[in-house]
Amino acid sequence: MATTATKPRNRTRSANDTKLTFLVTLLRRFPHWAIWLPQDGQWTAVRMRYGARPHPGTSLVWAQAPSARKLCDEIRKAERKLRVEAKAAAHRIAEATEP
Protein backbone atom coordinates (compact mmCIF):
# COMPACT_ATOMS: atom_id res chain seq x y z
CA MET A 1 0.00 0.00 0.00
CA ALA A 2 2.80 2.44 0.81
CA THR A 3 4.43 1.91 -2.56
CA THR A 4 1.26 2.81 -4.46
CA ALA A 5 0.92 6.06 -2.54
CA THR A 6 4.40 7.18 -3.55
CA LYS A 7 4.13 6.36 -7.24
CA PRO A 8 2.17 9.49 -8.30
CA ARG A 9 4.58 11.69 -6.37
CA ASN A 10 7.54 10.04 -8.08
CA ARG A 11 5.89 10.58 -11.46
CA THR A 12 5.29 14.24 -10.65
CA ARG A 13 8.85 14.59 -9.42
CA SER A 14 10.17 12.97 -12.58
CA ALA A 15 8.06 15.29 -14.77
CA ASN A 16 9.30 18.33 -12.84
CA ASP A 17 12.91 17.14 -13.13
CA THR A 18 12.43 16.73 -16.88
CA LYS A 19 10.96 20.24 -17.19
CA LEU A 20 13.88 21.69 -15.22
CA THR A 21 16.34 19.84 -17.45
CA PHE A 22 14.67 21.29 -20.55
CA LEU A 23 14.61 24.75 -18.96
CA VAL A 24 18.33 24.68 -18.17
CA THR A 25 19.11 23.43 -21.67
CA LEU A 26 17.04 26.21 -23.27
CA LEU A 27 18.59 28.89 -21.06
CA ARG A 28 22.10 27.71 -21.94
CA ARG A 29 21.25 27.61 -25.65
CA PHE A 30 19.48 31.00 -25.64
CA PRO A 31 21.10 33.13 -22.89
CA HIS A 32 19.43 36.38 -24.01
CA TRP A 33 15.98 34.96 -23.47
CA ALA A 34 13.99 34.80 -20.23
CA ILE A 35 12.20 31.45 -20.22
CA TRP A 36 9.46 30.34 -17.86
CA LEU A 37 8.56 26.81 -16.85
CA PRO A 38 5.33 25.76 -18.54
CA GLN A 39 2.07 27.03 -17.10
CA ASP A 40 -1.12 25.42 -18.35
CA GLY A 41 0.97 23.44 -20.82
CA GLN A 42 2.59 26.48 -22.48
CA TRP A 43 6.30 27.27 -22.47
CA THR A 44 6.94 31.03 -22.70
CA ALA A 45 10.05 33.05 -23.54
CA VAL A 46 10.77 36.75 -24.01
CA ARG A 47 13.71 38.98 -24.98
CA MET A 48 14.41 42.56 -26.00
CA ARG A 49 15.14 43.44 -29.60
CA TYR A 50 18.79 43.91 -30.62
CA GLY A 51 20.14 47.29 -29.64
CA ALA A 52 17.20 48.08 -27.35
CA ARG A 53 17.91 49.67 -24.01
CA PRO A 54 15.90 48.45 -21.04
CA HIS A 55 13.08 50.83 -20.16
CA PRO A 56 9.30 50.47 -19.75
CA GLY A 57 8.58 51.14 -23.43
CA THR A 58 11.11 48.64 -24.81
CA SER A 59 9.80 46.48 -27.62
CA LEU A 60 9.86 42.81 -26.59
CA VAL A 61 9.81 39.63 -28.63
CA TRP A 62 7.64 36.84 -27.21
CA ALA A 63 7.58 33.14 -28.06
CA GLN A 64 5.13 30.53 -26.82
CA ALA A 65 4.80 26.83 -27.56
CA PRO A 66 3.25 23.68 -26.09
CA SER A 67 6.61 21.90 -25.63
CA ALA A 68 10.26 22.72 -25.01
CA ARG A 69 11.20 21.42 -28.47
CA LYS A 70 8.61 23.62 -30.19
CA LEU A 71 9.66 26.59 -28.05
CA CYS A 72 13.23 26.05 -29.25
CA ASP A 73 11.95 26.17 -32.85
CA GLU A 74 9.95 29.35 -32.14
CA ILE A 75 12.96 31.03 -30.53
CA ARG A 76 15.14 30.12 -33.50
CA LYS A 77 12.56 31.66 -35.88
CA ALA A 78 12.44 34.81 -33.75
CA GLU A 79 16.26 34.99 -33.64
CA ARG A 80 16.46 34.73 -37.45
CA LYS A 81 13.87 37.51 -37.79
CA LEU A 82 15.74 39.68 -35.27
CA ARG A 83 19.04 39.18 -37.14
CA VAL A 84 17.40 40.22 -40.42
CA GLU A 85 15.94 43.33 -38.74
CA ALA A 86 19.32 44.20 -37.18
CA LYS A 87 21.14 43.83 -40.52
CA ALA A 88 18.55 45.99 -42.28
CA ALA A 89 18.87 48.67 -39.59
CA ALA A 90 22.68 48.60 -39.84
CA HIS A 91 22.43 48.90 -43.62
CA ARG A 92 20.09 51.92 -43.33
CA ILE A 93 22.48 53.58 -40.87
CA ALA A 94 25.45 52.93 -43.15
CA GLU A 95 23.61 54.44 -46.14
CA ALA A 96 22.60 57.48 -44.13
CA THR A 97 26.17 58.20 -43.03
CA GLU A 98 27.73 57.84 -46.47
CA PRO A 99 28.59 61.13 -48.19
C-alpha positions as CSV (number, residue, x, y, z in Angstrom):
1,M,0.0,0.0,0.0
2,A,2.8,2.4,0.8
3,T,4.4,1.9,-2.6
4,T,1.3,2.8,-4.5
5,A,0.9,6.1,-2.5
6,T,4.4,7.2,-3.6
7,K,4.1,6.4,-7.2
8,P,2.2,9.5,-8.3
9,R,4.6,11.7,-6.4
10,N,7.5,10.0,-8.1
11,R,5.9,10.6,-11.5
12,T,5.3,14.2,-10.7
13,R,8.8,14.6,-9.4
14,S,10.2,13.0,-12.6
15,A,8.1,15.3,-14.8
16,N,9.3,18.3,-12.8
17,D,12.9,17.1,-13.1
18,T,12.4,16.7,-16.9
19,K,11.0,20.2,-17.2
20,L,13.9,21.7,-15.2
21,T,16.3,19.8,-17.4
22,F,14.7,21.3,-20.6
23,L,14.6,24.7,-19.0
24,V,18.3,24.7,-18.2
25,T,19.1,23.4,-21.7
26,L,17.0,26.2,-23.3
27,L,18.6,28.9,-21.1
28,R,22.1,27.7,-21.9
29,R,21.2,27.6,-25.7
30,F,19.5,31.0,-25.6
31,P,21.1,33.1,-22.9
32,H,19.4,36.4,-24.0
33,W,16.0,35.0,-23.5
34,A,14.0,34.8,-20.2
35,I,12.2,31.5,-20.2
36,W,9.5,30.3,-17.9
37,L,8.6,26.8,-16.8
38,P,5.3,25.8,-18.5
39,Q,2.1,27.0,-17.1
40,D,-1.1,25.4,-18.3
41,G,1.0,23.4,-20.8
42,Q,2.6,26.5,-22.5
43,W,6.3,27.3,-22.5
44,T,6.9,31.0,-22.7
45,A,10.1,33.0,-23.5
46,V,10.8,36.8,-24.0
47,R,13.7,39.0,-25.0
48,M,14.4,42.6,-26.0
49,R,15.1,43.4,-29.6
50,Y,18.8,43.9,-30.6
51,G,20.1,47.3,-29.6
52,A,17.2,48.1,-27.4
53,R,17.9,49.7,-24.0
54,P,15.9,48.4,-21.0
55,H,13.1,50.8,-20.2
56,P,9.3,50.5,-19.7
57,G,8.6,51.1,-23.4
58,T,11.1,48.6,-24.8
59,S,9.8,46.5,-27.6
60,L,9.9,42.8,-26.6
61,V,9.8,39.6,-28.6
62,W,7.6,36.8,-27.2
63,A,7.6,33.1,-28.1
64,Q,5.1,30.5,-26.8
65,A,4.8,26.8,-27.6
66,P,3.2,23.7,-26.1
67,S,6.6,21.9,-25.6
68,A,10.3,22.7,-25.0
69,R,11.2,21.4,-28.5
70,K,8.6,23.6,-30.2
71,L,9.7,26.6,-28.1
72,C,13.2,26.0,-29.3
73,D,12.0,26.2,-32.9
74,E,10.0,29.3,-32.1
75,I,13.0,31.0,-30.5
76,R,15.1,30.1,-33.5
77,K,12.6,31.7,-35.9
78,A,12.4,34.8,-33.8
79,E,16.3,35.0,-33.6
80,R,16.5,34.7,-37.4
81,K,13.9,37.5,-37.8
82,L,15.7,39.7,-35.3
83,R,19.0,39.2,-37.1
84,V,17.4,40.2,-40.4
85,E,15.9,43.3,-38.7
86,A,19.3,44.2,-37.2
87,K,21.1,43.8,-40.5
88,A,18.5,46.0,-42.3
89,A,18.9,48.7,-39.6
90,A,22.7,48.6,-39.8
91,H,22.4,48.9,-43.6
92,R,20.1,51.9,-43.3
93,I,22.5,53.6,-40.9
94,A,25.5,52.9,-43.2
95,E,23.6,54.4,-46.1
96,A,22.6,57.5,-44.1
97,T,26.2,58.2,-43.0
98,E,27.7,57.8,-46.5
99,P,28.6,61.1,-48.2
